[in-house]
Amino acid sequence: MKQTPEFDIIVYGASGYTGRLVAEYLSQAYGGDGELHWAMAGRDAGKLAAVRDEIGAPADTPLVVADTGDPASLRAMVENTRVVLTTVGPYQLYGEPLVAACAESGTDYVDLCGEPAWMRKMIDAYDETARRSDARIVFSCGFDSIPFDLGVFFLQQAARERFGVPLSRIKGRVRKMKGTFSGGTAASLKATLVAAKADPAILQLLTNPFALTPGFSGPAQPPAATPEYDEALGSWAAPFIMAAINTRNVHRSNFLLGHAYGEDFVYDEMLLTGPGEQGKAIAEAVASDRSLASDKAPKPGEGPSKEERESGFYDVLFIGETADGRTLNASVAGQRDPGYGSTSRMIAESALCLLRDATTTPGGIWTTAPAMGEKLIRRLTEHAGLTFRLEA
């Protein structure tokens, strides 16, 4: 039987760029909360201590040394906390030992994963183990895919209340976004491309919109591979780079919710680039951009300045339609740079939601909507600078 853990949350990877932001947020937002016992973890105690001092965390903030390559240290870490929050990616390179340890020990887990092929591998390998141990393992608790997964959930809940039926078609359209993708996102994309080149089965998963719904395959989904003009919105739209993970998570949420959105649900995402020739040119430039997979992409550990993080924002429109043509729209907007400033708050609040609010969610490998749903929406609205609202 698992002993009573010393900590509520351990931030694993706290000396990395994003992990540091998470630790800083927990220290500043919850440092006065005498009920929250949290720690910073990583491979190097010296680096952890330096980051603790640089972010102004209390000198007695506990430091835990653990390494993916040392199973005993991982096991000791997960058995001494209720939730592990990990920012150590690419997850397909470093994540499996931690997922396995959490699933086996009954420890809750949240990450920032945007790697669908690896996520499917983890579902196949550890979902049953997590169910038995009551470990709640929740992937993709950052910009990919919280605003999108919870945005669709929010709109579907409203449609149920208003129409009595779900929306069979939703279009996710990023209206505005200022900020940069993280070095971790770039590293994950590169690792995925390498893995797909080596293993055709991975490529097959990456092209399957239902890669995360074992045993279920729904209707054909829009490819969103080329720019298109949206007459209703009066804007050109370009393929959105995060759609490859967000759409898979949305379909998994529907699957885990017992197909509350319907078995015929269709969902896609694109980035709005504006009207006219300028909008078309921007859309074409976005569609041909490969910089995130190039040597020019940000490296893990690199990121924008504090001023750049705090001046960022995003705004996503969700356009929904029922099978009989009734429509309902909603939006999700967020303060701060999506890949860093907002993401660090979203994953921290996800860990806190599992810890304090979503206490009846059973064990298994989850997405955010079925695991935490309205409870997480409330937390993000109250603490993380997100807004969820219906639109005319």
N, C-alpha and C positions, 0 to 999 in steps of 0.2 A: 504493500500500500504506500502511495506517495506521501512523503512527509509534508507538513505544512510549510510552504515556501516562505523564504525571507522577504522576497520582493513581489510587488504587484506587476511591474513592467521592467524588463531589461531591454535597453536599446543596444542591439548588436550591430557593430559598425560605427560606433559613436565618434570615432576619430576621423571618419571619412567626411566628405563635403556635406552630403545630405544628412547623414547620421548626426553630425555636429549641429545642424539646424534643428533637428528633432529634439536633441538634448537641450539646446538653448530654449526652445519653445516650452518644453516641459518644466524646465527650471524657472522660467519667467512667469508662465501662466499658472503653474501648479506648485511652485516652490513653497508657498505658504500653506499648502494643503497638507496638514499633518497626517491625513489619512492615506496619502499616496506614498508608497515606498518604492522608489525606482533606482536603477543603477545604470551605469554606462559600461559597455563591454566591447572588447576587441582583442587583437593579438598582442598589443604592446602597451604595457601599463604606463610607460613613460609618456607615450603619445596621448593616452587617455587623460592622464593627469594634466598635461599641457592644455588640452582642449577644455577640460573642466575649468581650469583657471582663466583661459581666454574668454569663455562665454559667461564668466561671472557666476558659475554655479557654486553652491556652498562647498567649502573645502572638505567637508565630510561626506560629499556625494560618493557613494560606493563605486568602486571600479572592479570589474570582473574580467579576468584574462581568459579568453576562450579562442579556439582556432578551429576552423572547418577541418583542417588536416589532423586534428587531435580529438578523436571521438570521445575520449574520457572527459576532456574539458567541456565539450559541447553538452554531454550528458549531465555533468555537474551543474552547468548553467541552467539548462531547461528544467531540471528538477528543483531549482531554487527560485523559480518565479512562476507567476500565474500566466503571464503573457510575454512572449518574445516578439519584439518589434525589430525586424531586420532590414537593413538597407544595403546588405552585402551582395552585390551582383557583379557580373551577370549571374543570375540564379542557376542557369543551366550549367555553369562552371563550378559554382560554389554552394548552391542551395540545397541539394538533396540530403546531405547528412543532417542538416538542421531540421528539415521537414520530417525526416525519419525519426529523429530523436524526439521531436514534439509529439508526433503521432503515437509513438510507443509509450511516452510518459504521461500523456494526457494534458500536455501544456498547450495553451492557446498560442496562435501564431498569426502575425500580419506582416505583409511585405509590400513591395512596390513592383511586383513582377509584371512585365508586359511581353512574356515569352510563351505564346500559346502551346507550342509543341512540348515544351518542358512541363507546362502546367498539366497537359493531358497525361504525360508520363507519370506525374505525381498523383493525379487522380486515380489512375489505374493501379498504381503501386501501393498507395497509402490511405485511400478513402475509407476502406473497410476497417483498417487498423485504427484510424482516428475516430470512427464511429464507436468502436468498442471501448476505446480509452476515454471518450468524451472530449478529445482535443478538437477545438474549433480552429480550423486552418483557413484563413481568408487571404486570398491572393489579390493583387491589383488595388491596393488601398491608397493610391495617389491620383494624379491627374489622369493617368490611365489606371482604373477606369471609373472613378467615383462620380464625377459630374455627369457622365453618360449613363452609367448603370442606374444611378439613383434618379437621374432626370427622367429616364423612361419609366421607372417604377412610379415616380411622383405623378407623371402624366396619366399613366394607366390607372392609378388609384382614383384620380379625379374623374376619369372617363367612366369608371365603374359607378361612382356616385351619381354622375350626371345622366348617363345613358343606360346604365344597367348592363352594359356589355363592354368588352375590352376594345381597344383600337387594334385593328388588324394590320395597319400600316403606320409606321412612324419614320419620319425623316429627321435625322440629327444634323443640324447645320451650324457650324462654328461661325458666328457673326463677327466677333472681334477677338483678337488675342494679341497680347504684347508680352513677349518673354522668349526664353530660349529653352530648348530641350536639354535635358541633363546629359552629362558625360556618361552616366550609367545607362541611359536610354540608347545612346550611340553605341556603347560597348555591347549592349544586349543585342542590338540589331546586327552588328558585325558577327557576333558569335552565332546568331541564328543563321545568317547567310552561310557561314562556314559549315555549320552542322547540316544544313539543307543540301549543300553541295555534296557532302559525304554520304548522306542517307536519303534516298528517294522517299522513304516513308515519312520523313519529317516534312519534306516539300508537299506531300499530299495532305498532311495535316494543316499546313500553313494556308493552303488554298481552300480548305473546307470550312464554310461558315459555321458548321455544327461540330467543330473539332472538340468542343468541351462538353458535348451532350452524348455520352456513350449510349449507343443503342437507339438514338433518335436522330432522324434527319428530316428537316422540314422542307418548305417550298424553296424554289430557286430565289436567290437574293440578288439585288442589283450589284453589278461588278464594281461600279464607282472607280473605274480605272482611267477614265479620260475626262477632260473638262466638259462641262455642259452648261447650257443657259437655262436658268429656272425662271419661267415666265411669271409664275405667281409671286416670286420674290423680287423680280426685276434685277437679278444679279447672276453673274457667272459663278460657277462653283468648280472647285478643283478637288481631286482626291485628297483625303485627309490622312496623314501618315499614321495616326494612332487608330484609325478605323480597323486595322487588321487585328488588333487586340480587343478594342472596345466592343465591336459587334459580336465577337465570340463570347465575351463576358455577359452581354445582354441576353444572348440566346441561352447561356447556361443559367442565368437567373430565372428566365422563363421556365426552363426545364425543372429547376429545383423548386419553383413555386407551383409545380403541378400544372404547367402550361396555363397559368392565369392570364397570359396575353393571347392565348389561343395557339393551337398547333399549326395554324396557317400564318403565323406572325412574320411580317417582313420588315426589316430594319436596315438602314444604311446611314453613313455619315459622309459629309463633304465639308469643305472649307469655302465660305463665300468670299469672293474677291472683288465684287462691285460690278456696276453696269458698263456697257459700252466697250469700245476697243481696248481701253485701259484695263478693264476688268478681265477681258478675254486674254490679254497679254500676260497679266499676273497669273491667271489660272494655268496658262500653258507653261509659264516659268515654274510654278509650283509642281506641276505634274512631271516636269523633266528634272527636277532637283534631286540629286543623289548625294548631297553634301553630308548628310547624317551618317552615311555608310563609308565616307571617304576619310582620308587622313586629316582633313580640315575640321572634322567634327570635334566637339569638346571631349576631353579625356576625363575618365573617372577621377574625381577629386578636384576638378576644375569647375568654376561656375561664376556667375555674375556677382557684381558688388552688391552690398546691402541696399544702396540706393536703387540699383537696377531691379533687384528683387521686389522691393516695396512699391515701385512704380508700375509693375506689371499688372495684368488683369486678363480675364477671358469672359466670353458671353456666348452661350450655346442655346440655339433655338430648337425646340422639338415640335414638329408639325405632325399631328396625329389625325387619322381618319378611320371611322368604323367601316365594317363591310358594307353597310347601307348608305355610306356617304356623309355621315355627320362628322364634323371636325372639331378639334380642340387642340390648342397649342399651349406650350409652357416654355419657360426658359430657366437656365441655371447660369448664374454669374458668380465670379470669384475675384477676390482681391489678391494682389501680389502675383509675381511671376508663377505661371502654372507649374513649371518643372521643378521649382525649388521652394520658393516662399510659401505657396499654397499647398504643395504636395507634403511638405514637412508637417504642416498643421493637420492635413487630412489624415495622414497615417497615425499621428499621435492621438487624434480624437477617435479613430477607429479602434485603437488599442483600449482606450478608456471606455468606449462604448461596450466592447466585449466584457470588460472588467466590471462595469458598474450598471449597465442598462440591459443589454441583451443576454441576461443571465439564463434564460430558459432555452436558448438556441442549443440544440444537441450537437454532438460531435460529428465531424465530417469535414470535407473540403468544400468550401463555400465561395460564393461571390458576395459582395457587400449588400445587395438589395435583399435577398432572402435571409441572410444572416442577421442583419441589423435594421434594414428598412427605415421606417419612420423615426425610430430612435436615433439613428445616425444622422438623418436629415436635420432633426432638431438640434443635435450637438454641433453640426457643421454651421448651422444658421446662428446659433448662440455664441460660438467660440472661434470659428475658423474663417469668418468673412465670406461665406457663401450665401446666396439667396436663391430660393426656389419659388417661382410664381407662375400662375396661369396668365396667359396673354389672350387678348381678344382675337 
